[in-house]
Amino acid sequence: MRVLLLLIVSAIPAYLLGSVNGAIITSKYLYRKDIRQYGSGNPGLTNFYRVFGKGGALLVVAIDVVKTVAPVVFGGWLLGRFSDMPPSEIWLFRRFFEVSLLGQIAAGFFVMLGHCFPVFYGFKGGKGVMAAGTILFFIDWRVALISWGAFIVITAVTRFVSFGSIAAAAAYPVSMIWLGIGDAKEVIAAILCATLLIARHQRNVVRLVKGEESRFSFRREK
């Protein structure tokens, strides 16, 4: 019961911060335009880059990373400090904090949920790729390396960002199981994160099958 209560306490700020969308904020306040009215209409990093270029994209990344890091650190610390669960040996924080792997992954899931269904923007948001990619670094550097490696290689070979994102999402819980990281609760939480991200790419999968998916290019769309 205590663990459930702590998860709820960490989930609320995680969802609210996740609802802050870097692409929408940057497009509105830096370019005086709404990214949702351009390109594919998706308020995500890929569409933002295609429309506005790399300058503003760096700010989008910064906002989305910060909004993920804060709740994940808080969720891990909260469960590690106040629950009776054993602290996890997370490489980045093990010398400084007693952190809970379940708390980190669960908080990350609610950040993704907020990004995908933001309360501030009519529950219509992005796909949670940057949030998911940020979470990986708090779990284990090997998990991050495998998932990001899958994303980079597949995206570079096919130039389909959606394909690379789906592969990276699938690699997330699979690599945890393969490396023996976490127990059943943590793996299930990771599967929920991966499932959410893959589900958000449902339309991309349909376009991939039909051969209609747009390939990524470093050139901006006019």
C-alpha positions, 0 to 999 in steps of 0.5 A: 500500500505504501509503494502504491501511494508513493507511486501516485504521489510521484505520478501526478507531477510527472504527468503534469510536467510531461504535459509541457510540450517543448515543440509547442512552446518553442514554436509559439514563443520563438517563431510565433507559430504553432507547430501543430498547424505545419508539416504532419501536425504532430507536436514532436521533435521530428516534425519541428525539425522539418519545419523550423530547423535545428536552431529551435530543435535544440531548445525543444530537446532541452525542454523535453529532457528537463521535464523528464529528468526532474520527475524521474529523479524525484520518483526514484528518490521518493520510493527509494527513501520512503518505501521498504523496497531495496535501493537499486544499483543505478550507475549514475546515482548509486554513490549519491542517492538511494533510488528505486528503479521502479520509481524511476520507470513509473515516473518516466511512464507518466511523463510519457503519458503526459507528453502523449496526452497533455492536459494543457493541450486538449490531450493531443500531444507527441509520441514520447520518444525523447522522454523514453530516450531520456529515461533509459539513462537512469536505468542502466547505461547498457540499456541506453546503449542498446536502445539508442544504438538500435534507434540510430542504426535503423534510422540511419539505414532506413531513414524512417524515424518511426521505424527506429523509434519502434525498434528502440522501444522494443529493445528497452524491456528486452535488454532489461530482461537479457541483462537481468536488470530489475525484477518483474515489476520493473520489467512490466513498467518498462513494457508499459513504456514501450507499448505506449510508444509503439501504440503512438506510432500506429499510423506510422506503421500503417504508412510504412506498410503502404510505403507512404511514410516520409523519410527523414532528411536533414534538409528542412521542408519549405 
